[in-house]
């Protein structure tokens, strides 16, 4: 059992390093790995410094974001004691998309703030789910059932809103 865990960790680490090396050299600037190592550790190279300044931060941020998403998913599944739990099941995604659609339709000047409003819509859905599912404590089953109902409500509201916008837009009146 321990052997499998160590082997899995070694394989995943090797794949991650391999993807990092591949990502460093994917783009318009190409350098050999010898030139990359020389530019990093021996003598400065303009091409390598461009790669260092532009690609390394993006690659590292992508790796950290992926790790954070993986940890948050595991925690979400552990809290709900359900291996299939995700934000779509308990209505968080539907709440975020509904608020996003409202902002885009009624406040188009705030388009660039859509992620902020989507986050607030997801938080509102989360608060609704947790406030409706609390009864002398939290039960994972109750959270999931209330979440599915919340998901259905927000999905229905989004569909109704999209239908109303579609049938009342000026382009369909002709």
TIRO-2110 file (N, C-alpha, C; in Angstrom, 1 decimal):
// TIRO-2110
0.8, -1.2, 0.0, N, 1, A
0.0, 0.0, 0.0, CA, 1, A
0.9, 1.3, 0.0, C, 1, A
1.8, 1.3, 0.9, N, 2, A
2.7, 2.4, 1.0, CA, 2, A
3.5, 2.6, -0.3, C, 2, A
3.9, 1.4, -0.9, N, 3, A
4.7, 1.4, -2.2, CA, 3, A
3.9, 2.1, -3.3, C, 3, A
2.6, 1.8, -3.4, N, 4, A
1.7, 2.4, -4.4, CA, 4, A
1.7, 4.0, -4.2, C, 4, A
1.6, 4.4, -3.0, N, 5, A
1.5, 5.8, -2.7, CA, 5, A
2.8, 6.5, -3.1, C, 5, A
3.9, 5.9, -2.8, N, 6, A
5.2, 6.5, -3.1, CA, 6, A
5.4, 6.5, -4.6, C, 6, A
5.0, 5.4, -5.3, N, 7, A
5.1, 5.3, -6.7, CA, 7, A
4.2, 6.4, -7.4, C, 7, A
3.0, 6.5, -6.9, N, 8, A
2.1, 7.5, -7.5, CA, 8, A
2.6, 8.9, -7.3, C, 8, A
3.2, 9.2, -6.2, N, 9, A
3.8, 10.5, -5.9, CA, 9, A
4.9, 10.8, -6.9, C, 9, A
5.8, 9.8, -7.1, N, 10, A
7.0, 10.0, -7.9, CA, 10, A
6.5, 10.2, -9.4, C, 10, A
5.5, 9.4, -9.8, N, 11, A
5.0, 9.5, -11.2, CA, 11, A
4.4, 10.9, -11.4, C, 11, A
3.6, 11.3, -10.5, N, 12, A
2.9, 12.6, -10.6, CA, 12, A
3.9, 13.7, -10.6, C, 12, A
4.9, 13.6, -9.8, N, 13, A
6.0, 14.7, -9.7, CA, 13, A
6.8, 14.7, -11.0, C, 13, A
7.1, 13.5, -11.6, N, 14, A
7.8, 13.5, -12.8, CA, 14, A
7.0, 14.1, -14.0, C, 14, A
5.7, 13.8, -14.0, N, 15, A
4.8, 14.4, -15.0, CA, 15, A
4.7, 15.9, -14.9, C, 15, A
4.6, 16.4, -13.6, N, 16, A
4.6, 17.8, -13.4, CA, 16, A
5.8, 18.5, -13.9, C, 16, A
7.0, 17.9, -13.6, N, 17, A
8.3, 18.5, -14.0, CA, 17, A
8.3, 18.4, -15.5, C, 17, A
7.9, 17.3, -16.1, N, 18, A
7.9, 17.2, -17.6, CA, 18, A
7.0, 18.3, -18.2, C, 18, A
5.8, 18.5, -17.7, N, 19, A
4.9, 19.5, -18.2, CA, 19, A
5.5, 20.9, -18.0, C, 19, A
6.2, 21.2, -16.9, N, 20, A
6.9, 22.4, -16.7, CA, 20, A
8.0, 22.7, -17.8, C, 20, A
8.7, 21.6, -18.0, N, 21, A
9.8, 21.8, -19.1, CA, 21, A
9.2, 22.0, -20.4, C, 21, A
8.1, 21.3, -20.7, N, 22, A
7.4, 21.4, -22.0, CA, 22, A
6.8, 22.9, -22.1, C, 22, A
6.2, 23.4, -21.1, N, 23, A
5.6, 24.7, -21.1, CA, 23, A
6.6, 25.8, -21.3, C, 23, A
7.8, 25.6, -20.7, N, 24, A
8.8, 26.6, -20.9, CA, 24, A
9.2, 26.9, -22.3, C, 24, A
9.2, 25.8, -23.1, N, 25, A
9.6, 26.0, -24.5, CA, 25, A
8.4, 26.0, -25.5, C, 25, A
7.2, 26.2, -25.0, N, 26, A
6.1, 26.3, -26.0, CA, 26, A
5.7, 27.7, -26.1, C, 26, A
5.8, 28.2, -27.3, N, 27, A
5.5, 29.6, -27.6, CA, 27, A
6.4, 30.1, -28.8, C, 27, A
6.4, 31.4, -29.0, N, 28, A
7.1, 31.9, -30.1, CA, 28, A
8.6, 31.9, -29.9, C, 28, A
9.1, 32.0, -28.7, N, 29, A
10.5, 32.0, -28.4, CA, 29, A
10.9, 30.5, -28.1, C, 29, A
11.9, 30.0, -28.8, N, 30, A
12.3, 28.6, -28.5, CA, 30, A
13.8, 28.7, -28.1, C, 30, A
14.1, 28.0, -27.1, N, 31, A
15.5, 27.8, -26.7, CA, 31, A
15.8, 26.4, -26.4, C, 31, A
17.0, 26.0, -26.6, N, 32, A
17.4, 24.6, -26.2, CA, 32, A
17.5, 24.6, -24.7, C, 32, A
17.4, 23.4, -24.1, N, 33, A
17.5, 23.2, -22.7, CA, 33, A
18.9, 23.6, -22.2, C, 33, A
19.9, 23.3, -23.0, N, 34, A
21.3, 23.7, -22.6, CA, 34, A
21.4, 25.2, -22.5, C, 34, A
20.8, 25.9, -23.5, N, 35, A
20.8, 27.4, -23.5, CA, 35, A
20.0, 27.9, -22.3, C, 35, A
18.9, 27.3, -22.0, N, 36, A
18.1, 27.7, -20.9, CA, 36, A
18.9, 27.6, -19.6, C, 36, A
19.5, 26.4, -19.4, N, 37, A
20.3, 26.2, -18.2, CA, 37, A
21.5, 27.2, -18.1, C, 37, A
22.2, 27.4, -19.2, N, 38, A
23.3, 28.4, -19.2, CA, 38, A
22.8, 29.8, -18.9, C, 38, A
21.7, 30.1, -19.5, N, 39, A
21.1, 31.5, -19.3, CA, 39, A
20.6, 31.7, -17.8, C, 39, A
20.2, 30.6, -17.2, N, 40, A
19.7, 30.7, -15.8, CA, 40, A
20.9, 30.8, -14.8, C, 40, A
21.9, 29.9, -15.1, N, 41, A
22.9, 29.7, -14.0, CA, 41, A
24.3, 30.2, -14.3, C, 41, A
24.7, 30.4, -15.6, N, 42, A
26.0, 30.7, -16.0, CA, 42, A
26.2, 32.1, -16.4, C, 42, A
25.7, 32.5, -17.6, N, 43, A
25.8, 33.8, -18.1, CA, 43, A
24.4, 34.3, -18.6, C, 43, A
24.1, 35.6, -18.4, N, 44, A
22.8, 36.1, -18.8, CA, 44, A
22.6, 36.0, -20.3, C, 44, A
21.4, 35.7, -20.7, N, 45, A
21.0, 35.6, -22.1, CA, 45, A
19.6, 36.3, -22.2, C, 45, A
19.5, 37.2, -23.2, N, 46, A
18.3, 38.0, -23.4, CA, 46, A
17.0, 37.1, -23.6, C, 46, A
17.2, 36.1, -24.4, N, 47, A
16.0, 35.2, -24.7, CA, 47, A
15.6, 34.5, -23.4, C, 47, A
16.6, 34.0, -22.7, N, 48, A
16.3, 33.3, -21.5, CA, 48, A
15.7, 34.2, -20.4, C, 48, A
16.1, 35.4, -20.4, N, 49, A
15.6, 36.4, -19.4, CA, 49, A
14.1, 36.7, -19.8, C, 49, A
13.8, 36.8, -21.1, N, 50, A
12.4, 37.0, -21.5, CA, 50, A
11.5, 35.8, -21.1, C, 50, A
12.0, 34.6, -21.3, N, 51, A
11.3, 33.4, -20.9, CA, 51, A
11.2, 33.4, -19.3, C, 51, A
12.2, 33.8, -18.6, N, 52, A
12.2, 33.8, -17.2, CA, 52, A
11.2, 34.8, -16.7, C, 52, A
11.1, 36.0, -17.3, N, 53, A
10.2, 37.0, -16.8, CA, 53, A
8.8, 36.8, -17.2, C, 53, A
8.5, 36.2, -18.3, N, 54, A
7.2, 36.1, -18.8, CA, 54, A
6.6, 34.7, -18.6, C, 54, A
7.3, 33.6, -18.9, N, 55, A
6.7, 32.3, -18.9, CA, 55, A
6.7, 31.7, -17.5, C, 55, A
7.9, 31.8, -16.8, N, 56, A
8.0, 31.2, -15.5, CA, 56, A
6.8, 31.6, -14.5, C, 56, A
6.6, 32.9, -14.4, N, 57, A
5.5, 33.3, -13.5, CA, 57, A
4.1, 32.7, -13.9, C, 57, A
3.8, 32.7, -15.2, N, 58, A
2.5, 32.1, -15.7, CA, 58, A
2.5, 30.6, -15.4, C, 58, A
3.6, 29.9, -15.6, N, 59, A
3.6, 28.5, -15.4, CA, 59, A
3.4, 28.2, -13.9, C, 59, A
4.1, 28.9, -13.1, N, 60, A
4.0, 28.7, -11.6, CA, 60, A
2.6, 29.0, -11.1, C, 60, A
2.1, 30.1, -11.6, N, 61, A
0.7, 30.5, -11.1, CA, 61, A
-0.3, 29.4, -11.6, C, 61, A
-0.1, 28.9, -12.8, N, 62, A
-1.0, 27.8, -13.3, CA, 62, A
-0.9, 26.6, -12.4, C, 62, A
0.3, 26.2, -12.0, N, 63, A
0.5, 25.1, -11.2, CA, 63, A
-0.1, 25.3, -9.8, C, 63, A
0.1, 26.5, -9.2, N, 64, A
-0.5, 26.8, -7.9, CA, 64, A
-2.0, 26.8, -7.9, C, 64, A
-2.6, 27.4, -9.0, N, 65, A
-4.0, 27.4, -9.1, CA, 65, A
-4.6, 26.0, -9.3, C, 65, A
-3.9, 25.2, -10.1, N, 66, A
-4.4, 23.8, -10.2, CA, 66, A
-4.4, 23.1, -8.8, C, 66, A
-3.3, 23.3, -8.1, N, 67, A
-3.2, 22.7, -6.8, CA, 67, A
-4.3, 23.2, -5.8, C, 67, A
-4.5, 24.5, -5.9, N, 68, A
-5.6, 25.0, -5.0, CA, 68, A
-6.9, 24.5, -5.4, C, 68, A
-7.2, 24.4, -6.7, N, 69, A
-8.5, 23.8, -7.1, CA, 69, A
-8.7, 22.4, -6.6, C, 69, A
-7.6, 21.6, -6.7, N, 70, A
-7.6, 20.2, -6.3, CA, 70, A
-7.9, 20.1, -4.8, C, 70, A
-7.2, 20.9, -4.0, N, 71, A
-7.4, 20.9, -2.6, CA, 71, A
-8.8, 21.3, -2.2, C, 71, A
-9.3, 22.4, -2.9, N, 72, A
-10.6, 22.8, -2.5, CA, 72, A
-11.7, 21.8, -2.9, C, 72, A
-11.5, 21.1, -4.0, N, 73, A
-12.4, 20.0, -4.4, CA, 73, A
-12.4, 18.9, -3.4, C, 73, A
-11.2, 18.5, -2.9, N, 74, A
-11.1, 17.4, -1.9, CA, 74, A
-11.8, 17.8, -0.6, C, 74, A
-11.6, 19.1, -0.2, N, 75, A
-12.2, 19.6, 1.0, CA, 75, A
-13.7, 19.6, 0.9, C, 75, A
-14.2, 20.0, -0.3, N, 76, A
-15.6, 20.1, -0.5, CA, 76, A
-16.2, 18.7, -0.4, C, 76, A
-15.6, 17.8, -1.0, N, 77, A
-16.1, 16.4, -1.0, CA, 77, A
-16.0, 15.8, 0.4, C, 77, A
-15.0, 16.2, 1.2, N, 78, A
-14.8, 15.7, 2.5, CA, 78, A
-15.9, 16.3, 3.5, C, 78, A
-16.2, 17.6, 3.3, N, 79, A
-17.2, 18.2, 4.2, CA, 79, A
-18.6, 17.6, 3.9, C, 79, A
-18.9, 17.4, 2.6, N, 80, A
-20.2, 16.9, 2.3, CA, 80, A
-20.3, 15.4, 2.4, C, 80, A
-19.2, 14.7, 2.6, N, 81, A
-19.1, 13.3, 2.7, CA, 81, A
-19.7, 12.6, 1.5, C, 81, A
-19.4, 13.2, 0.3, N, 82, A
-19.9, 12.7, -0.9, CA, 82, A
-18.9, 12.9, -2.0, C, 82, A
-18.4, 11.7, -2.6, N, 83, A
-17.3, 11.8, -3.6, CA, 83, A
-17.8, 12.5, -4.9, C, 83, A
-19.1, 12.7, -5.1, N, 84, A
-19.5, 13.4, -6.3, CA, 84, A
-19.9, 14.8, -6.1, C, 84, A
-19.6, 15.4, -4.9, N, 85, A
-20.0, 16.7, -4.6, CA, 85, A
-19.1, 17.7, -5.4, C, 85, A
-19.8, 18.7, -6.0, N, 86, A
-19.1, 19.8, -6.6, CA, 86, A
-20.0, 21.1, -6.5, C, 86, A
-19.5, 22.2, -6.9, N, 87, A
-20.3, 23.4, -6.8, CA, 87, A
-21.5, 23.4, -7.6, C, 87, A
-21.5, 22.6, -8.7, N, 88, A
-22.7, 22.5, -9.6, CA, 88, A
-23.9, 21.8, -8.9, C, 88, A
-23.5, 20.9, -8.0, N, 89, A
-24.6, 20.1, -7.4, CA, 89, A
-25.4, 20.9, -6.3, C, 89, A
-24.7, 21.8, -5.6, N, 90, A
-25.4, 22.5, -4.6, CA, 90, A
-25.7, 23.9, -5.0, C, 90, A
-25.7, 24.3, -6.2, N, 91, A
-26.3, 25.5, -6.7, CA, 91, A
-25.4, 26.7, -6.7, C, 91, A
-24.1, 26.6, -6.4, N, 92, A
-23.2, 27.7, -6.4, CA, 92, A
-22.9, 28.2, -7.8, C, 92, A
-22.7, 27.3, -8.7, N, 93, A
-22.4, 27.6, -10.1, CA, 93, A
-23.7, 28.3, -10.7, C, 93, A
-24.8, 27.8, -10.4, N, 94, A
-26.0, 28.4, -11.0, CA, 94, A
-26.3, 29.8, -10.5, C, 94, A
-26.1, 30.0, -9.2, N, 95, A
-26.2, 31.3, -8.6, CA, 95, A
-25.2, 32.3, -9.3, C, 95, A
-24.0, 31.9, -9.5, N, 96, A
-23.0, 32.7, -10.1, CA, 96, A
-23.4, 33.0, -11.5, C, 96, A
-23.8, 32.1, -12.3, N, 97, A
-24.2, 32.3, -13.7, CA, 97, A
-25.4, 33.2, -13.8, C, 97, A
-26.4, 33.0, -12.9, N, 98, A
-27.6, 33.9, -12.9, CA, 98, A
-27.2, 35.3, -12.7, C, 98, A
-26.4, 35.6, -11.7, N, 99, A
-26.0, 37.0, -11.5, CA, 99, A
-25.2, 37.5, -12.6, C, 99, A
-24.4, 36.7, -13.2, N, 100, A
-23.6, 37.1, -14.3, CA, 100, A
-24.4, 37.5, -15.5, C, 100, A
-25.5, 36.7, -15.8, N, 101, A
-26.4, 37.0, -16.9, CA, 101, A
-27.1, 38.3, -16.6, C, 101, A
-27.5, 38.5, -15.3, N, 102, A
-28.2, 39.8, -15.0, CA, 102, A
-27.3, 41.0, -15.2, C, 102, A
-26.1, 40.9, -14.8, N, 103, A
-25.2, 42.0, -14.9, CA, 103, A
-24.9, 42.3, -16.4, C, 103, A
-24.7, 41.3, -17.2, N, 104, A
-24.4, 41.5, -18.6, CA, 104, A
-25.6, 42.1, -19.3, C, 104, A
-26.8, 41.7, -18.9, N, 105, A
-28.0, 42.2, -19.6, CA, 105, A
-28.4, 43.6, -19.2, C, 105, A
-28.3, 43.9, -17.9, N, 106, A
-28.8, 45.2, -17.4, CA, 106, A
-27.8, 46.2, -17.1, C, 106, A
-26.6, 45.8, -16.9, N, 107, A
-25.5, 46.7, -16.7, CA, 107, A
-24.3, 46.4, -17.5, C, 107, A
-24.4, 46.6, -18.8, N, 108, A
-23.3, 46.2, -19.7, CA, 108, A
-22.0, 47.0, -19.5, C, 108, A
-22.1, 48.2, -18.9, N, 109, A
-20.9, 49.0, -18.6, CA, 109, A
-20.1, 48.3, -17.5, C, 109, A
-20.7, 47.4, -16.7, N, 110, A
-19.9, 46.7, -15.7, CA, 110, A
-19.4, 45.3, -16.1, C, 110, A
-19.3, 45.2, -17.5, N, 111, A
-18.9, 43.9, -18.0, CA, 111, A
-17.6, 43.4, -17.4, C, 111, A
-16.6, 44.2, -17.2, N, 112, A
-15.3, 43.8, -16.7, CA, 112, A
-15.4, 43.4, -15.3, C, 112, A
-16.4, 43.8, -14.6, N, 113, A
-16.6, 43.4, -13.2, CA, 113, A
-17.5, 42.1, -13.0, C, 113, A
-17.8, 41.5, -14.1, N, 114, A
-18.6, 40.3, -14.1, CA, 114, A
-18.1, 39.2, -13.2, C, 114, A
-16.8, 38.9, -13.2, N, 115, A
-16.3, 37.9, -12.3, CA, 115, A
-16.5, 38.2, -10.8, C, 115, A
-16.4, 39.5, -10.5, N, 116, A
-16.7, 39.9, -9.1, CA, 116, A
-18.2, 39.7, -8.7, C, 116, A
-19.1, 40.1, -9.6, N, 117, A
-20.5, 39.8, -9.4, CA, 117, A
-20.8, 38.4, -9.4, C, 117, A
-20.2, 37.6, -10.3, N, 118, A
-20.4, 36.2, -10.3, CA, 118, A
-20.0, 35.5, -9.0, C, 118, A
-18.9, 36.0, -8.4, N, 119, A
-18.4, 35.5, -7.1, CA, 119, A
-19.5, 35.8, -6.1, C, 119, A
-20.0, 37.0, -6.1, N, 120, A
-21.0, 37.4, -5.1, CA, 120, A
-22.3, 36.6, -5.3, C, 120, A
-22.6, 36.3, -6.5, N, 121, A
-23.8, 35.4, -6.8, CA, 121, A
-23.6, 34.0, -6.2, C, 121, A
-22.4, 33.5, -6.4, N, 122, A
-22.1, 32.2, -5.9, CA, 122, A
-22.1, 32.2, -4.4, C, 122, A
-21.6, 33.2, -3.8, N, 123, A
-21.6, 33.3, -2.3, CA, 123, A
-23.0, 33.5, -1.8, C, 123, A
-23.9, 34.2, -2.5, N, 124, A
-25.3, 34.3, -2.1, CA, 124, A
-25.9, 33.0, -2.2, C, 124, A
-25.7, 32.2, -3.2, N, 125, A
-26.2, 30.9, -3.3, CA, 125, A
-25.7, 30.0, -2.2, C, 125, A
-24.5, 30.1, -1.9, N, 126, A
-23.9, 29.3, -0.8, CA, 126, A
-24.6, 29.7, 0.5, C, 126, A
-24.8, 30.9, 0.8, N, 127, A
-25.4, 31.4, 2.0, CA, 127, A
-26.9, 30.9, 2.1, C, 127, A
-27.5, 30.9, 0.9, N, 128, A
-28.9, 30.4, 0.9, CA, 128, A
-29.0, 28.9, 1.2, C, 128, A
-28.1, 28.2, 0.6, N, 129, A
-28.0, 26.7, 0.8, CA, 129, A
-27.7, 26.4, 2.3, C, 129, A
-26.7, 27.1, 2.8, N, 130, A
-26.4, 26.8, 4.2, CA, 130, A
-27.4, 27.3, 5.2, C, 130, A
-28.0, 28.4, 4.9, N, 131, A
-29.1, 28.9, 5.9, CA, 131, A
-30.3, 28.0, 5.8, C, 131, A
-30.7, 27.5, 4.6, N, 132, A
-31.9, 26.7, 4.5, CA, 132, A
-31.6, 25.2, 5.0, C, 132, A
-30.4, 24.8, 5.0, N, 133, A
-30.1, 23.4, 5.4, CA, 133, A
-29.7, 23.3, 6.9, C, 133, A
-29.7, 24.4, 7.6, N, 134, A
-29.3, 24.3, 9.0, CA, 134, A
-30.6, 24.0, 9.9, C, 134, A
-30.5, 22.9, 10.6, N, 135, A
-31.5, 22.5, 11.5, CA, 135, A
-30.8, 21.7, 12.6, C, 135, A
-30.6, 22.3, 13.7, N, 136, A
-29.8, 21.7, 14.8, CA, 136, A
-28.5, 21.1, 14.3, C, 136, A
-27.8, 21.8, 13.5, N, 137, A
-26.5, 21.4, 12.9, CA, 137, A
-26.7, 21.1, 11.4, C, 137, A
-25.6, 20.8, 10.8, N, 138, A
-25.6, 20.6, 9.4, CA, 138, A
-25.5, 19.1, 9.1, C, 138, A
-26.3, 18.6, 8.2, N, 139, A
-26.3, 17.3, 7.7, CA, 139, A
-25.9, 17.3, 6.2, C, 139, A
-24.9, 16.5, 5.9, N, 140, A
-24.4, 16.5, 4.5, CA, 140, A
-25.6, 16.2, 3.5, C, 140, A
-26.4, 15.3, 3.9, N, 141, A
-27.6, 14.9, 3.0, CA, 141, A
-28.5, 16.1, 2.8, C, 141, A
-28.8, 16.8, 3.9, N, 142, A
-29.7, 18.0, 3.8, CA, 142, A
-29.0, 19.1, 3.0, C, 142, A
-27.7, 19.3, 3.1, N, 143, A
-27.0, 20.3, 2.3, CA, 143, A
-27.2, 20.0, 0.9, C, 143, A
-27.0, 18.7, 0.5, N, 144, A
-27.0, 18.3, -0.9, CA, 144, A
-28.5, 18.5, -1.4, C, 144, A
-29.5, 18.1, -0.7, N, 145, A
-30.8, 18.2, -1.1, CA, 145, A
-31.3, 19.6, -1.3, C, 145, A
-30.9, 20.5, -0.3, N, 146, A
-31.2, 21.9, -0.5, CA, 146, A
-30.4, 22.5, -1.6, C, 146, A
-29.2, 22.1, -1.8, N, 147, A
-28.4, 22.6, -2.9, CA, 147, A
-28.9, 22.2, -4.2, C, 147, A
-29.4, 21.0, -4.4, N, 148, A
-30.0, 20.6, -5.6, CA, 148, A
-31.3, 21.4, -5.9, C, 148, A
-32.1, 21.7, -4.9, N, 149, A
-33.2, 22.6, -5.1, CA, 149, A
-32.8, 24.0, -5.4, C, 149, A
-31.8, 24.5, -4.8, N, 150, A
-31.3, 25.8, -5.1, CA, 150, A
-30.7, 25.9, -6.5, C, 150, A
-30.0, 24.8, -6.9, N, 151, A
-29.5, 24.7, -8.3, CA, 151, A
-30.7, 24.8, -9.3, C, 151, A
-31.8, 24.0, -9.0, N, 152, A
-32.9, 24.0, -9.9, CA, 152, A
-33.6, 25.4, -10.0, C, 152, A
-33.7, 26.1, -8.8, N, 153, A
-34.3, 27.4, -8.8, CA, 153, A
-33.4, 28.4, -9.7, C, 153, A
-32.1, 28.4, -9.4, N, 154, A
-31.3, 29.4, -10.2, CA, 154, A
-31.2, 29.0, -11.7, C, 154, A
-31.2, 27.7, -12.0, N, 155, A
-31.2, 27.3, -13.4, CA, 155, A
-32.5, 27.7, -14.1, C, 155, A
-33.6, 27.5, -13.4, N, 156, A
-34.9, 27.9, -13.9, CA, 156, A
-35.0, 29.4, -14.1, C, 156, A
-34.5, 30.2, -13.1, N, 157, A
-34.5, 31.6, -13.3, CA, 157, A
-33.6, 32.1, -14.4, C, 157, A
-32.4, 31.4, -14.6, N, 158, A
-31.6, 31.7, -15.7, CA, 158, A
-32.2, 31.4, -17.0, C, 158, A
-32.9, 30.3, -17.1, N, 159, A
-33.6, 29.9, -18.4, CA, 159, A
-34.7, 30.9, -18.7, C, 159, A
-35.5, 31.2, -17.7, N, 160, A
-36.6, 32.2, -17.9, CA, 160, A
-36.1, 33.6, -18.3, C, 160, A
-35.0, 34.0, -17.6, N, 161, A
-34.4, 35.3, -17.9, CA, 161, A
-33.9, 35.3, -19.3, C, 161, A
-33.2, 34.2, -19.7, N, 162, A
-32.6, 34.2, -21.1, CA, 162, A
-33.8, 34.1, -22.1, C, 162, A
-34.8, 33.4, -21.8, N, 163, A
-36.0, 33.4, -22.8, CA, 163, A
-36.6, 34.7, -22.9, C, 163, A
-36.8, 35.4, -21.8, N, 164, A
-37.4, 36.8, -21.8, CA, 164, A
-36.5, 37.7, -22.6, C, 164, A
-35.2, 37.7, -22.4, N, 165, A
-34.3, 38.5, -23.1, CA, 165, A
-34.3, 38.2, -24.6, C, 165, A
-34.3, 36.9, -24.9, N, 166, A
-34.3, 36.5, -26.3, CA, 166, A
-35.6, 37.0, -27.1, C, 166, A
-36.8, 36.8, -26.4, N, 167, A
-38.0, 37.1, -27.1, CA, 167, A
-38.4, 38.6, -27.0, C, 167, A
-37.7, 39.4, -26.2, N, 168, A
-38.0, 40.8, -26.2, CA, 168, A
-36.9, 41.7, -26.7, C, 168, A
-35.9, 41.1, -27.3, N, 169, A
-34.8, 41.9, -27.8, CA, 169, A
-35.2, 42.5, -29.1, C, 169, A
-34.7, 43.7, -29.4, N, 170, A
-35.1, 44.4, -30.6, CA, 170, A
-34.9, 43.6, -31.9, C, 170, A
-33.9, 42.7, -32.0, N, 171, A
-33.6, 42.0, -33.2, CA, 171, A
-34.7, 41.0, -33.5, C, 171, A
-35.5, 40.5, -32.5, N, 172, A
-36.5, 39.5, -32.8, CA, 172, A
-37.9, 40.1, -33.0, C, 172, A
-38.0, 41.5, -32.9, N, 173, A
-39.3, 42.1, -33.1, CA, 173, A
-39.7, 42.3, -34.5, C, 173, A
-38.7, 42.2, -35.4, N, 174, A
-39.0, 42.5, -36.8, CA, 174, A
-39.8, 41.5, -37.5, C, 174, A
END
